[in-house]
Amino acid sequence: MTRTILIMALLFGMFNAQAQNKKIKVLNLGVFHMGYTPDAHSTEYDEKSNMDQIQEVNELIAKFKPTIIMIEELPKHQEEVEKSYQAYLNDPEGEKANYETEKGLMAFEIGRLAGTKRIYCIDESMGYGYNQDKLAEKLNAKTYFKTNRITDEKATKLEADPKKVGLRKALLSDNSQAYRDFMYNCNVDHLFYVNSENKFEGVDQAARFYQRNLRMFANICKIEANENDRILIISGSAHAAFFHDFLSRSFIYEVETVEKYLQPNDNL
């Protein structure tokens, strides 16, 4: 009898520990910005002519069944986004014409398909000077220009054109580890090589971009969630690269791969 009680106590303790250590599932989807964007990098893509491709991706990502969706919008727009999302849920066909960005074309539709009730804005506005060509010329920073040339060469190999390969395959490419590394290369790494003798002009700008992404991730962490939630983050590919690193080390979140959902698979 005593042994039975002891075994039951041990099993209960194991199950309780597992429950406490259960992480929140996150699907971190990096996208190129659709429609107008103030960001430095954009991709030409005719959304209205490719609604079938967008819907294909939406239906695949919706299989993740997110209970929470987070988008690259400033938190000050939270109330407006919630109203827009509700309007979309009430009349998706009528509202589709009002949207040209990934917010309405993807986030709202994925939420509708998955029955997602909660949507949050996690962006943080911080400008930074990723282009330091003038300073580099003044400093004769040859390595800065060399890294930019290498980055341009890598871009031709890594950047999948959605007009040629389709949206699903383009997003698969944009969410590969090679592309996430490339996002660091073209957004911050070149700034290590454009700093004057007693100053850190380049890396101070890189630090601002790091800081923006840290603040955005802090906004993610502010959202109340538990192990029963499933979080879908939709943001620009550069932000997604940073989020991937933060999430991969997290004690709280567990990353699900984009490939699992964008690769054809009838078992999901």
C-alpha positions in Angstrom: 0.0 0.0 0.0 2.8 2.4 1.0 4.7 1.6 -2.2 1.5 2.2 -4.3 1.0 5.6 -2.7 4.7 6.5 -3.3 4.5 5.5 -7.0 1.3 7.5 -7.4 2.9 10.5 -5.8 6.0 10.3 -8.0 3.8 10.0 -11.1 1.7 12.9 -10.1 4.9 15.0 -9.5 6.2 14.0 -13.0 2.9 14.9 -14.7 2.7 18.2 -12.8 6.3 19.1 -13.7 5.6 18.4 -17.4 2.4 20.6 -17.3 4.4 23.4 -15.7 7.1 23.2 -18.3 4.8 23.1 -21.3 5.6 25.9 -23.7 3.3 28.1 -25.8 3.4 27.1 -29.5 4.4 29.9 -31.8 4.3 30.1 -35.6 6.6 33.0 -36.6 5.8 33.9 -40.2 8.1 36.3 -42.0 6.5 38.0 -45.0 7.3 40.8 -47.5 5.2 43.8 -47.0 2.2 43.9 -49.3 0.8 47.2 -50.5 2.3 50.4 -49.2 5.0 50.2 -46.7 7.3 52.9 -45.2 10.0 50.3 -44.7 13.3 50.5 -46.6 12.8 47.1 -48.3 9.7 46.2 -50.3 8.7 43.6 -52.9 6.7 44.3 -56.0 3.7 42.0 -55.9 0.2 42.5 -57.5 -2.0 41.4 -54.6 -5.3 41.8 -56.4 -4.2 39.6 -59.3 -2.9 36.9 -57.0 -5.7 36.5 -54.5 -5.8 32.8 -55.2 -2.2 32.4 -54.1 -2.8 34.5 -51.0 -5.8 32.4 -50.1 -3.8 29.2 -50.6 -1.3 30.4 -48.1 -4.0 31.6 -45.7 -5.7 28.2 -45.7 -2.4 26.4 -45.1 -1.4 28.7 -42.2 -4.9 28.5 -40.7 -4.2 24.8 -40.1 -1.9 26.0 -37.2 -5.2 27.0 -35.5 -3.9 30.2 -33.8 -5.8 31.4 -30.8 -3.8 34.7 -30.9 -2.6 36.6 -34.0 0.1 39.3 -33.7 0.7 41.8 -36.5 3.2 44.5 -37.3 1.0 47.4 -36.4 1.6 50.0 -33.6 -0.1 49.3 -30.3 -1.8 52.7 -30.5 -3.9 51.3 -33.4 -5.1 48.4 -31.3 -8.7 49.5 -31.0 -8.9 50.4 -34.7 -7.5 47.0 -35.7 -10.0 45.2 -33.4 -12.9 47.1 -35.0 -11.6 46.4 -38.5 -11.1 42.7 -37.7 -14.7 42.4 -36.4 -16.0 44.2 -39.5 -14.0 41.7 -41.6 -15.5 38.7 -39.7 -19.0 40.1 -40.2 -18.5 40.7 -44.0 -15.3 39.1 -45.3 -16.2 39.5 -49.0 -17.3 43.1 -48.6 -14.3 44.1 -46.6 -11.6 42.4 -48.7 -11.6 45.3 -51.1 -10.6 47.7 -48.3 -7.2 46.0 -47.6 -4.0 45.9 -49.6 -1.6 44.9 -46.8 -0.8 41.6 -45.1 -3.0 42.7 -42.2 -6.2 42.4 -44.1 -5.1 40.1 -46.9 -3.6 37.5 -44.6 -4.0 38.1 -40.8 -7.7 38.8 -40.9 -8.5 36.0 -43.3 -6.3 33.4 -41.4 -8.1 34.5 -38.2 -11.5 34.0 -39.8 -10.6 30.6 -41.1 -9.1 29.5 -37.8 -11.8 31.1 -35.6 -9.2 33.3 -33.9 -10.7 35.7 -31.3 -7.7 37.7 -30.3 -5.5 39.9 -32.5 -2.8 42.3 -31.2 -0.5 45.0 -32.5 3.2 44.6 -31.6 5.1 47.0 -33.7 7.5 49.7 -32.4 8.4 52.8 -34.4 12.1 53.5 -34.5 14.1 54.9 -37.4 17.6 53.8 -38.1 20.2 54.6 -40.7 21.1 51.3 -42.4 22.5 53.2 -45.4 25.8 54.7 -44.3 27.4 55.1 -47.8 28.3 58.8 -47.3 30.2 58.1 -44.1 31.8 55.1 -45.6 33.1 57.1 -48.5 34.5 59.7 -46.1 36.2 57.0 -44.1 37.2 55.0 -47.1 35.5 52.0 -45.5 36.3 49.4 -48.2 35.1 46.5 -46.2 31.7 48.2 -45.8 31.3 48.4 -49.5 32.6 44.9 -49.9 30.0 43.5 -47.6 27.3 45.4 -49.5 28.5 43.9 -52.8 28.4 40.4 -51.3 24.9 41.1 -49.9 23.7 42.1 -53.3 25.1 38.9 -54.8 23.5 36.8 -52.1 20.2 38.6 -52.7 20.0 37.3 -56.3 20.4 33.8 -55.1 18.3 33.9 -51.9 15.3 36.1 -52.7 12.6 34.1 -54.4 10.4 36.3 -56.7 6.7 35.5 -55.9 5.8 36.6 -59.4 7.9 33.7 -60.7 7.6 30.9 -58.1 4.3 31.8 -56.5 3.6 33.1 -53.0 3.8 29.8 -51.1 7.3 29.0 -52.4 8.5 32.6 -51.9 7.4 32.5 -48.3 9.0 29.1 -47.8 12.3 30.7 -49.0 11.8 33.8 -46.9 11.4 31.7 -43.7 14.5 29.5 -44.3 17.4 29.8 -41.9 19.6 30.9 -44.8 17.2 33.8 -45.5 17.0 34.7 -41.8 20.8 35.0 -41.7 20.6 37.1 -44.8 18.3 39.5 -43.1 21.0 40.1 -40.5 23.5 40.6 -43.3 21.6 43.2 -45.2 20.2 45.1 -42.2 22.9 45.3 -39.6 26.1 43.3 -40.3 27.6 45.8 -42.8 27.4 48.5 -40.1 30.2 46.9 -38.2 32.6 48.3 -40.9 31.6 51.9 -40.9 32.8 53.5 -37.7 35.4 56.3 -37.2 38.4 55.9 -34.9 36.8 57.3 -31.7 33.1 56.8 -32.5 30.7 54.0 -33.4 28.4 55.6 -35.9 27.6 52.4 -37.8 27.0 50.1 -34.8 25.0 52.7 -33.0 22.6 52.6 -35.9 22.6 48.8 -35.9 21.9 49.0 -32.1 18.7 51.0 -32.9 17.5 48.2 -35.2 18.2 45.6 -32.5 16.4 47.8 -30.0 13.4 48.1 -32.2 13.2 44.3 -32.5 13.8 43.9 -28.8 10.9 46.3 -28.0 8.7 44.4 -30.5 9.5 41.1 -28.8 8.8 42.7 -25.5 5.3 43.7 -26.8 4.8 40.0 -27.7 5.8 39.0 -24.2 3.3 41.5 -22.7 0.3 39.7 -24.3 -1.3 37.3 -21.7 -1.1 33.8 -23.0 -0.9 30.2 -21.6 0.1 26.8 -22.7 -3.3 26.2 -24.4 -2.8 29.2 -26.7 -1.2 29.1 -30.1 0.3 32.3 -31.3 0.8 33.3 -35.0 3.1 36.3 -35.5 3.0 37.9 -39.0 5.8 40.5 -39.6 8.4 41.6 -42.0 11.1 39.0 -42.7 13.8 41.0 -40.9 11.8 41.2 -37.7 10.9 37.5 -38.0 14.6 36.7 -38.2 15.2 38.4 -34.8 12.0 36.9 -33.3 13.2 33.4 -34.4 16.4 33.8 -32.4 14.6 35.2 -29.3 11.9 32.5 -29.5 14.3 29.6 -30.0 16.1 30.3 -26.7 12.9 31.0 -24.8 11.7 29.1 -21.7 8.2 30.2 -22.5 7.7 29.7 -26.2 8.2 26.8 -28.6 8.7 27.5 -32.3 6.8 25.5 -34.9 8.4 25.6 -38.4 6.8 27.4 -41.2 7.8 24.5 -43.5 5.4 22.2 -41.6 2.5 24.3 -42.8 3.6 25.6 -46.2 4.9 22.3 -47.5 2.1 20.3 -49.0 0.9 17.9 -46.3 -2.5 16.3 -46.1 -1.9 15.1 -42.5 -2.3 18.5 -40.8 
